[in-house]
């Protein structure tokens, strides 16, 4: 495939990727298809992939799994020639073969690419297996000069996060570690930075003087699937809020960095986290959908939350007094990922009674963080005709309007490329993670009881008291507009 890659997008050096958990669900759904696309599209100057997992397979056996992954989950067409070229890049080592076999396979891959090849280790494994993989890499002598991508969760509380970071730092330096959050790899999340800091229209009003409250809302229609064992150890708060929603909050609330470099951006995000007030359990609603305790692998008396909504505060000059409402959960009415910013209403209305002003709530700026990438700005406007009747209107933008949708990288693809380049901008830091667990400690120590909600609803009814006198932005009163077919 012939394609001119913009300078600075891909890594400068060939890459050897040791993919731990190579036969797991994430690898099959996202990582193998992502690596295939990066290689095919020309984003990598050269690459070799060494799959590593518990499964007792030979190379041909793993190639069968990789081909099945592409057939089932690849979002782009995979031709026979494309597959044959990709298969030439792949090798496999079972964990049972030990560090020496891994070292040999990585060595062969490096020799094929030349002396300037670089190492990237992707640990797509459960947290309890991560340190074993790190130990194997140390024993194999594959640490020096390498970079390592870690999957969430990064601990389950402050003590475990501190311990995990300490053990990692005995083998890898902080500069080598890339803690991945695929939410930050999405094009719409990065567009927040462009929207905020590139536009004179919005930058001056991005503060407590003009913004009334903010909502970050990530409901899911999916249930547990095969993740009951994992979910029983984490729940919605640990699984989604600490690892995803707080990170989005950091992007949305940060001050302007001195430059678009990884260190200044990370520092501004960490300032937001340092300014967050400890979570008050009285401002948290935990829920569990009816039937959860009957799911296979779930404790019949489980009080693990499948839903959480909370109010948090950022105690700094820009955001003092502005509540941030976060909500996520399983088996809800709709699947969505939005940030909704409600602006303060005018202090006094000159419009006559019955005009409609204020009847549909404040003006909102809404970011849709789904892959479709949409932005909407709502406002009141006059209804055509005699008299002064006002309706809620909106300006909407969608990535599809640009004709550049084909250039969008999926989140994991973008983040893998960034790690290969050594760019920490969209990754989390040890300091940031530990601070978020510190903020969460009051909730983890004294969680409110779980309240039941029906599958297909929006969660427990008490969420309305939590957000009062405001209202939840979802479900939308107005739908996103769909561009008509040509």
PyMOL commands that set and color helices and strands:
alter all, ss='L'
color gray80, all
select helices_A, chain A and resi 25-41+59-73+80-87+95-113+127-139+158-169+174-176+182-185+187-197+200-203+228-253+262-275+281-283+292-294+399-402+405-407+411-421+430-445+463-467
alter helices_A, ss='H'
color red, helices_A
select strands_A, chain A and resi 15-20+47-53+90-94+118-123+147-150+177-179+211-219+284-289+307-312+323-329+338-343+364-368+374-382+390-398+450-453
alter strands_A, ss='S'
color yellow, strands_A
deselect
rebuild
show_as cartoon
